[in-house]
Amino acid sequence: MDVIVIGGGIAGVATAYQLRAAGHRVCVVERHATVAQGASYGHSGVVLPTPLDVWFGPTFLRNGRHSSGGVICKTGVTGQARAFVKRLASLHGSEAFAARYALLRPLIESAQAALDDVEGRFQLEYEQREGLLYLVRGNDEWSLNQAALELLRRFETPHHVLTPHECVAAEHTIPADPPFAGAVRFDQARIANCPLFVKQLKQTLDTLGGVQFETGRTVSAIRVENQRAAVELAPRPDEAGKRRDVEVISADAVVVAAGAQTPKLLAPLGLKLPVYPVRVHTLNAPVAHEECVPNTTLVDAARRIVVTRTNHRLRIAGGAVLQRTKQLEQALPEALTEEALALLGEASRDWAPGAARISAALAWEGMKLLSADGLPAVGNTGHPRLYVNAGHGPAGWALALGSARLIAAQVSGTAPDLPADTIEALAPARS
Ligand SMILES: Cc1cc2nc3c(=O)[nH]c(=O)nc-3n(C[C@H](O)[C@H](O)[C@H](O)COP(=O)(O)OP(=O)(O)OC[C@H]3O[C@@H](n4cnc5c(N)ncnc54)[C@H](O)[C@@H]3O)c2cc1C
């Protein structure tokens, strides 16, 4: 079949890869001049989520008023944003959390298998390394994390629970004072450069053939009919106002993997995804003192801020901001940007003092889609020619590869490697 994939982030390029592997011809349309320029660029490197970093459960958005749970919510959040927070709160209980994670788990396993397969075939080098340390500040936070620890045991995920003393001994940069509650160490958790992987996968596809990349082109509308699907392309910047006809590419199916733009592209077709966009920030700071740089990637568990080394810099990512829908099209007010960046600076100073020169850091802001029920929106939409791979929240790095496998199986009419209840729970048209 001929398939159009909208979006050249990890989700779009992974989808193209899996569709090609299943024998289809693919055209990826990306509005930027190259791939991995959206949320995939801002990644903090954690390849696959553990129960401690999924975007639902006892710790997530625990307190809707401030930065607790990793999200800055301004009071007065109304309408859709409020409904979103309320729905996520229904997953605070440990049973609801465990049931939801059990649905996500097969997708994590499929993503791991997909990544291993790509690595085995093409020997890609994208700055992979191992080691992750979740740091827990207070005892209240520690007790909220017990449900996640229970899931780690249940799914036999290798990890070590550390006392503050053991933690300071294991990672010399962490100060013993002020006191903190403890940590969870994952020696085998993988960290890697997501945009580098996306670019290498594109390069691999360029070499293999069968996937065409239309970069610098924006999809302005999707058309789906019984016999055919198509996308309309906005005029190139140098053609604006000159072209009268609409440029259209048609195919047998369309996969929307357009990151935060996905709901906007689907809305005219009457499809509403159960997702909500949040802004996220990164600081890229030069290393200040080599001996203060942590060996492991650190996660401030309650604030969901990741501190990781990339070459000669420290990348500090997090500072999510939840806003009302009508504020999303506007630039973030300066005070909120400062608040988000201050949280990042604080986390870096608290857990790796002296490591980063925050005053010389470059700031970046991106948008990611979180779903109200904690799972991404993946698979067929109900229309036989329309598919979605989006809404992976803070965990799309490798998860999108597993999602891409599901889409390739659905497009091909072959049996997916996921259980039926997971496929149902991921369905983009779920309410
Ligand atoms: C700061 C930050 C840290 C993160 N850390 C991690 C982490 O450690 N681990 C993890 O697993 N995940 C992490 N994530 C989340 C992860 O990066 C995302 O889940 C993932 O990158 C989403 O990929 P995507 O392809 O769906 O979206 P994107 O990367 O945003 O790609 C969508 C693409 O679609 C294109 N597009 C949009 N509209 C159109 C259109 N109309 N026409 C043509 N092209 C279009 C965009 O230009 C873009 O390139 C992080 C995200 C952020 C922002």
The ligand as a Tripos MOL2 file, in Angstrom:
@<TRIPOS>MOLECULE
LIG
   53    58     1     0     0
SMALL
NO_CHARGES

@<TRIPOS>ATOM
      1 C1         11.5650   18.6430   27.3150 C.3       1 LIG1
      2 C2         11.1180   17.2590   26.9540 C.ar      1 LIG1
      3 C3         11.7320   16.1640   27.5430 C.ar      1 LIG1
      4 C4         11.3260   14.8670   27.1940 C.ar      1 LIG1
      5 N1         11.9740   13.7990   27.7250 N.ar      1 LIG1
      6 C5         11.6480   12.5420   27.3280 C.ar      1 LIG1
      7 C6         12.3630   11.3980   27.8000 C.ar      1 LIG1
      8 O1         13.3410   11.5000   28.5270 O.2       1 LIG1
      9 N2         11.9560   10.1680   27.3930 N.ar      1 LIG1
     10 C7         10.8890   10.0030   26.5640 C.ar      1 LIG1
     11 O2         10.5480    8.8550   26.2540 O.2       1 LIG1
     12 N3         10.2040   11.0670   26.0920 N.ar      1 LIG1
     13 C8         10.5530   12.3230   26.4490 C.ar      1 LIG1
     14 N4          9.8550   13.3910   25.9940 N.ar      1 LIG1
     15 C9          8.6960   13.1590   25.1550 C.3       1 LIG1
     16 C10         9.1050   12.7920   23.7620 C.3       1 LIG1
     17 O3         10.1050   13.6850   23.3540 O.3       1 LIG1
     18 C11         7.8620   12.8560   22.9140 C.3       1 LIG1
     19 O4          6.8850   11.9590   23.4100 O.3       1 LIG1
     20 C12         8.1730   12.4600   21.4840 C.3       1 LIG1
     21 O5          9.3080   13.1360   21.0160 O.3       1 LIG1
     22 C13         6.9890   12.7880   20.6110 C.3       1 LIG1
     23 O6          7.3790   12.5240   19.2880 O.3       1 LIG1
     24 P1          6.3970   12.8920   18.1050 P.3       1 LIG1
     25 O7          7.0290   12.4120   16.8810 O.co2     1 LIG1
     26 O8          5.0260   12.4140   18.4430 O.co2     1 LIG1
     27 O9          6.2920   14.4920   18.1410 O.3       1 LIG1
     28 P2          7.3020   15.5890   17.5800 P.3       1 LIG1
     29 O10         8.7030   15.2510   17.8550 O.co2     1 LIG1
     30 O11         6.7940   16.8970   18.0790 O.co2     1 LIG1
     31 O12         7.1100   15.4710   16.0170 O.3       1 LIG1
     32 C14         5.9550   15.9150   15.3530 C.3       1 LIG1
     33 C15         6.4070   16.4500   14.0140 C.3       1 LIG1
     34 O13         5.2580   16.7310   13.2240 O.3       1 LIG1
     35 C16         5.5310   17.8900   12.4600 C.3       1 LIG1
     36 N5          4.2540   18.4890   12.0640 N.ar      1 LIG1
     37 C17         3.2900   18.9840   12.8760 C.ar      1 LIG1
     38 N6          2.2460   19.4310   12.1480 N.ar      1 LIG1
     39 C18         2.5650   19.2120   10.8530 C.ar      1 LIG1
     40 C19         1.8830   19.4770    9.6410 C.ar      1 LIG1
     41 N7          0.6720   20.0360    9.6050 N.pl3     1 LIG1
     42 N8          2.5020   19.1590    8.4660 N.ar      1 LIG1
     43 C20         3.7530   18.5740    8.4740 C.ar      1 LIG1
     44 N9          4.4370   18.3090    9.6060 N.ar      1 LIG1
     45 C21         3.8350   18.6120   10.7790 C.ar      1 LIG1
     46 C22         6.3280   18.7680   13.4260 C.3       1 LIG1
     47 O14         7.0640   19.7410   12.7370 O.3       1 LIG1
     48 C23         7.1740   17.7500   14.1400 C.3       1 LIG1
     49 O15         8.4470   17.5890   13.5390 O.3       1 LIG1
     50 C24        10.2550   14.6960   26.2890 C.ar      1 LIG1
     51 C25         9.6320   15.7930   25.6910 C.ar      1 LIG1
     52 C26        10.0810   17.0660   26.0010 C.ar      1 LIG1
     53 C27         9.4330   18.2310   25.3030 C.3       1 LIG1
@<TRIPOS>BOND
     1     1     2 1
     2     2     3 ar
     3     2    52 ar
     4     3     4 ar
     5     4     5 ar
     6     4    50 ar
     7     5     6 ar
     8     6     7 ar
     9     6    13 1
    10     7     8 2
    11     7     9 ar
    12     9    10 ar
    13    10    11 2
    14    10    12 ar
    15    12    13 ar
    16    13    14 ar
    17    14    15 1
    18    14    50 ar
    19    15    16 1
    20    16    17 1
    21    16    18 1
    22    18    19 1
    23    18    20 1
    24    20    21 1
    25    20    22 1
    26    22    23 1
    27    23    24 1
    28    24    25 2
    29    24    26 1
    30    24    27 1
    31    27    28 1
    32    28    29 2
    33    28    30 1
    34    28    31 1
    35    31    32 1
    36    32    33 1
    37    33    34 1
    38    33    48 1
    39    34    35 1
    40    35    36 1
    41    35    46 1
    42    36    37 ar
    43    36    45 ar
    44    37    38 ar
    45    38    39 ar
    46    39    40 ar
    47    39    45 ar
    48    40    41 1
    49    40    42 ar
    50    42    43 ar
    51    43    44 ar
    52    44    45 ar
    53    46    47 1
    54    46    48 1
    55    48    49 1
    56    50    51 ar
    57    51    52 ar
    58    52    53 1
@<TRIPOS>SUBSTRUCTURE
     1 LIG1         1 GROUP 0 **** ****
